[in-house]
Amino acid sequence: MSKSMICSCEDVTADDVRHAVSRGYCDVESVKRYTGFGTGICQGKSCLSAVASLLEKEKALKADAVVPFTPRPPLFPTELSLLASAPVDESLPPIGGVPQEVDAFPQALRPEGPVPAKAKVVIIGGGVMGLALAYNLARSGETDVVVLERGYLCAGASGRNGGGVRMQWGTPALVELAKRSIDVMKGFAREMGINVWLRQGGYLFLARKPEVAKRLERNVALHNRYGVPTRLVTPDAARDIVPGLTMKGCVAASFNPEDGVIFPWPFLWGYAQGCRKKGVRVETYTEVTGFEVSGGQVRKVKTDRGDIACDTVVLASGAWSPQVAKLVGVDLPNEPHRHEILSTEPLKPFLGPLVSVLDSGLYFSQSMRGEIVGGMGDPKEPPGLNMGSTLRFVSRFAHALMEQLPQVGHVKVLRQWAGCYDVTPDNNPILGRTPGLDNLLQMSGFVGHGFMMAPAVAERMAAWMITGESDELFTRFNLRRFAEGALEREDMIIG
């Protein structure tokens, strides 16, 4: 009975579900991400009820807490060629989206009992940035840390990205951070005991316009100065790197073979499990409702499960950071922007690098399991915390993908979803102390690339917090730069 099959699409057994529960992943959304059930052809239609029943039977959750995971359109697997034929009115902005994510999680999922009454450090945000910081603090000896997450782990941007990791950036600071992050990822499985499926197949950037080609040329020189082996390649050479690539409309390309892709979910779980092993409290389904402030310091963090007295607060809530900051009277310039993404049925591996058309924001790669995973920016997308999925996106993406890789027209899209980029005016993060609130530290504004920067940023921030030694990262990217006009814009943003 223990080996009985729960999800035949993804070969998930009852034992796999029980193992997820033993690791603390007890709600349906978390079990879905930990085991992979419901992500295959049937999209949960044949296995969701069995998992929910098993969770209730195992007493992992109360009956009223066993709620289904959010469905991910399309309802039926659909070929890219058919999706590409759907009409799109480029003059209109995208609106709505199905399903529309809710802001509040079911009351029944909230843990019983209060949060700790006090902690030296409270980190608001249980994404990869907050968890990586907590882990690095604990590894350096500071274990009196509480991480607060309003939903389940992987509910936000950390669980909704395409997993790309690259050193090809337009500013020295981000090149250096990305180099260090990828070094950490290489040793992550050994240190954390969890496989993140790092595959360094490279990033191939394509340019259509001459000015974008010049940007690639300029950045190649920058990368080489910092030891990153990026090189310019001709359209013909790009076709050699990715056979079948048309390079339609493209005039130049750049390629770094050391960029790559990892699987996002286990990367976050590795940090979460590392935190818990070192004594860090990770409190999920816990929402911050306010702060107690006096003498220019945050004294307490108020939550829907009680208050936590603290010495230091770190705001690492991604696109939700401005909302949380307003609770303490701080205005952040970040704006959330929806970015949609999709995944297809698996194919025999054929695509080495992640490919991106820098002009349009199109990107696509192939996962270790064989799915095509990709997204595409939409210049008409209005700001807002919208995580609904649209036909407009999948049609635009399918058309742009088939223009560059026509042989995938027959491939079916299994699911699509959305997450929010945390966009700042200069496309750079907000880090360091908050002017006027010395013990409120900012750690947001990564514009869709926080996932790949988290290992290096968290490592440096933990060292800065513990030692008190100066680090230019936390002055260069401080919040006050927007008032002072000291901006250095990053121009290698995709998606």
N, C-alpha and C positions, 0 to 999 in steps of 0.2 A: 504494500500500500504506500510506503514512504517514497517509492520510486515512481508512483503513478504520474502520468503526464498531465500537466495543467494546461500548457500552451504548446501545441504541436508545431506551430509556425516557428517558434524560437527554441524548441526543445527545453522548456522550463518545466521542472518537476515539482511535486509537492515539497520535496526536500529543499529545493532551491528557494522556495518561498519561506520555509521555516528558517533557513540559514539567514535570509534577509531580516526576518523578525529577530533572530538572535543578535544581529548586529545593530538593532535599534530602529530598523526601517519597517514601521508597523502599519502605516496608512497605505491606501491603495496606490496613490501617486508615487510614493517613495519605493514601494515594492516593484512597481512598474519599471522605474529607473534602475533599480539594483539588479533585477533579474532579466529585464528585457521583454517580459511578457506583454502582449498586446501591441508590440511594435512591428509585427509581421503583416502578412497579407490580410488577415482577418481583422486587424486593428482592434482586437479585444472583443469582437462579437461572440467568439466561441469560448473565451477563457475568463472574462472579467467576473462573471458570476461565481465561477469555481474558486477564483482567488479570494473574492470577498467572503465566500462561505468558509474557506479555510482560515482566513484571518479571524473571523468570528469564533470558529471552533477552537482555534489555538488561544483564544482569549487575548489576542494581541490588541484588539480594540473592542470597545463596547458596540453593541449592535447599531446604535444610532450614529456611530462614528464611521461605519463602513460605507463610505460614499464612493461612487464610481469616479475613475479618472476622467479628466476633461477630454472629450473626443477631438481628434485632429482631422479636419477635412483634408482631402476629398473623401466622401462617404464610400465611394468605390474606386479601386485603382484605375487610373486613367492614363492613356498614353500621352507622352509629351507633345507629339505631333498634333493631337486633337486639342490639347490645351493651348497650344501656340496659335490655333486658328480662331480662338475666341476674340471678338473685337474689344479693343481698349481705346477709350477716349482720353488721349494724353492731355487734353486741355482741362480735365476735371481732376480735382484731388481725390485720393482714395479716402473712403469713409467707412465707418463701421467695421465689420468683420465678424466672422463666425468661427469658433465660439468667442464670445466676449468674456475675457477673464474677469472674475469678481475680485473686489478689493478685500473682502472679508472671508476668512476660512471658517468652516463649520465649527460652532461652539464646542461640539462634542470631541473635536480633535485636540482641544487645549489640554496640556498635561495637568494632572491633579497636583495640588499643593502650590505654595508660593515660590517665587524666584528667591535666590539667596539675598539676605538682607543687606549684605555689603560685599564689595570686591574692590581690589586695587584698580583693575582696569575693566571697563565695560565696553565691548565692541558691538555696535549696532549694525547688523547685517551679517547673515550667515552664508554669504556667497564665498567664492574662492578667495577674494581679497581679505575679508574679515577672518576667515578660518586660517589662511596662510599666515596672517599676522599673529593670531593667537598661538599657532603652533610654534612660530619662531620665538615669540616671547617665552613660551613654556620651555622650549629647548635651551634658552639662555638662562633659565632658572626662575622666571616669573610665571608661576602657575595660578596665582590668585586672579584669574581672568574668567569673565562670563561673556559668552557670545549670544546675542539675541537675534533670532530669526523669526519673522512674522508668519512664515508658512513652513513648508517642508524644505529640506535641503534639495537644491537644484530647482527651486521654484522660480528663481529670477534669471538674470542674464547668464549666470554661470552654467545653468542647465539648458540654455536655449541657443548656444552659439555653435558655429561650425567646426570648432576645434583647431582652427589654423593657428600656427605659431611661426613668426617670421622675424628676421633681423633687418629686413628691407624697410627702413624708415627714413624720414627726411630731416631729422634733427639728431645731433650727437647723443643727447641724453637718452632718447628712446632706443637708439641703436645699441648703446651699452646695456641698458636694462634688458632688452630682448636677448642679447647674447648671453647674459647671466641666467636669465630665465630658462633658456633652452638647455644650458649646462645642468641646471637643477633638474629639469625634466628627464634628462638622460639617466640620472641616478635615482629617480623617484621610486621606481619599483624596488630597487635594492634597499632604500632607506625606509620606505613605508610598507613594503610587503604587498603592494597592489599594482597590477599591470595597467598602465595608462595607454598602451598601444601606440607609443611614439613611433612615427614613421617619417623619416627625413627624406622625402621625395622631392623637396624643393618647392619654391614658389616661382611661377612664370608670370611676370607682369607684362601685359600687352598695352601698347599705346596707339591710339588712332590719330590724334592731332599732333602736329609738330611741336607745340608747346608742352604737351605731355611727354613726348619723346625726349625733349630737352630736360625735363624734370628727372626722367629715368637716368639720363646721362650724368646729370649733376649728382644724383644720389649714389650712383655706382662709385664715383670718385670718393664720396664721403664714406661709403661702406668699406671700401678698400683701405682707407686710412685707419679704420678701426679693426682691421683683420677679418672682415667679412668678405668671402670670395664671390661677391656678386659680379656678373659680367653682362655687358650688352650683347645681344644676339640679334641676328637678322631674322626676317620673317621665315626664310628657308630653314635656318638653324632651329627656330622655334618649332617648326613642323617636324624636325628630326627628334626633338625632345618629346613632343606629343604627336605621334602619328595619327593622322586623320584630322588634325586641327587645320581649319581653312585659313586662318589669319585674315579673314575678310575685313577690309577697311583698315587694317593695322599696318603701321609703318615701322615700328620698332618694338623691341622687347628687352626685358632684363631677367636674369635667372640667377638664383642663389641655391645651390644644391643642398645646403645645410638647413634651410627652412623646412617646415613640415606640418604634420597634423597629429593631434592626439585625441583620445576619446575623453570628452569633458567630464562626464559623470564620475568615473572612478578617480579622476584627478581631485575633484572636490571631496569625495568620500575618503580618500587617503589622508587629506589634511584633517577632516573631521575626526577620523579614527585616531590619528596621531594626537590631536588635541585631547580627546577623552582619555587616552592611555596616560597622558602626562598630567591629568587632573583638571583640565579646563572644563568648565560647565558649558555645554552647548544646549541652549534652551530654544526649541522649535515651537511654532504656533504661539509665539509670545510677541505682542505688539507694544511698541513704545507709544505712550499716550502724552508724555510731557516731561518736563525737567524742573528741578528745584535749583535755583541759582541765587548766590549771594557773594558779595565781594569780588565780582569778576570771575567767579569759578562756578562750574557745575558741581553741585553737591550731591544730587540724587538723580537717577534716571527712573521715571515713573512708567510702569507697564500695567497691562490689564491683569497681571498676576502679582502685583505688589511693587514696592519701590526698592531700588538698590542704591545704597550709599556708595560713593566711589571717589577715587583720587583722580582718575583720568577717564575720559570718554573718547572713543574713536568712532567717527561716523563713516561707515563703509557700506552704505545702502544703495550704491549705484544710482539708477534713475530715480529712486525714491528719496535720495538724500536731500533735495530741496524741501520736500514735504516735512521730513523729520527736522531739518534745520529751522524751519519756520516755527516749530514748537518752542524753540529757545530764542526766537527773535533774530535769527541770522538769515540773511538773504543770499542764496547761492545763485550764480548765473547759469547753472546747468539747466538744460532742457531735455526732456525725454523725447526720443523719436523712434517710432515703431520701425523695425526692420524684420522682414519676413524671410523665411527659409523653408526648404523642403528636402525630402529624402525619397529616393526611388527604390524600386525593387533591386536586389543585389545582382551584379553582373560579374563575370569572370574578370579578375583584375587586369586593367589595361592602361590606367591613367596614373602616371608616376607623381607629378607635381600637382599642387593646387594652382589653378589657372585663374587669373583675374584680368579683366579689361578695365584698366584704371579709369578711363573716361566715363564709363557707364556705371561702374560699381559692380558689374557682374563678377561672380566668383563661383568656382565649382571644383570639387575634389572627389576622390573615391576613397571610401572608408576601408578599413581592414576587412570588413565583411563583404565589400563589393558594391555598396550603395553609392549612387551619385548624390552628394550632399552639396547644396549651394544656395545662394541668395543673390539679391540685386537691389541696390538702392533705388529709391523713388524720389526724384526732386520735388514732387508735389505733396509728399507726405507732411501733414501738419504736425506740430509738436503736441505731445499728449501721451499719457500712460495707457496706450491702446495696444492690446496683445491679441487682437482678433485676426483671423486669416481671411484673405480676399482672393477672388478669382482674378482680379486685376493683376496681382503680383505673380501668380503662377503662370498666367498667360504671357506677361512681359518676360519673365524668366525663361520660359520654355522657348519663346521666339528667339531671344538673345543667345541661349545655349545652342540651339539647333543651327543658328547662323555660323557658329564657330565649330560645332561638333555634330554635323547632321546625322551621323550614323546612330545617334541615341534616340531618334524620333520614336522608335517603337517601344521604348522603355516606359514602364508605368510609374506614376507618382503614387507612393503609398500614403504619405502624410505630409502636412505642412503646418507650420506654427510660426509664432512671432515672439520677439523679445524687444526690449528697449535699449537703444544706444543712449548713453549718458553724455550729452553733447555740451561742450563748453565753447565760448567764443573763439578760442585759439586752437581748439582740438587737442588740448593738453590737459593733464589731470590737475586736480586741486589737492594739495598735500600740505601737511604741517599744521601749525597752530592757527586758531581762529582769532583774528584781531578782536580784542575786547573780552575774549573768553579763553584764557591761556591754557586751560586743561581740556578744551574741546579740540580734538585733532581731526583734521579732514583727510579723507582717503577715498575720493570719488572723481568723477569727471573723465573717465578713460575712453569715452567715445567708441565703445565697442571693442577695445583692445585690452581692457583690464584683465581678462582671463589669461592672456599670454604674458602680461607684465607682472602678474601677482607674485610669482616666486621671488623675483628680484626686489620689487618694491617692498614686500613684506619683510624680507630679510634686512634691508637697509633701515626700514622704519623701526623694526624691533630693536636693532642695535642703537639707533638714535634715541629711542625712548629709554632704554636701560642705561646707557653710558652717559647720555647728555652731551656727547661730542657733536660738534657741528657737522652738518652734512648739507652741501649745497642743493641737494634735491628738494629739501623742505623749505628753502628760501626761494629758489628759482620758480617753483610751482605753488607758492603760497597764494592764498586767496586775495591778499592785498594787491597783487599785480594788476588786477582788473581796474582797480581805482587809480593805480599809478600809471597805467598804460604801458607797462613793461611786458609786452606780449611777443612770443616767438611762435609763429603758426606752424603746425604740423600739416603737411599736404599729402601724406600717403595714407589716406583713409579710404577704405573700400567697404562695400556692402550696401 
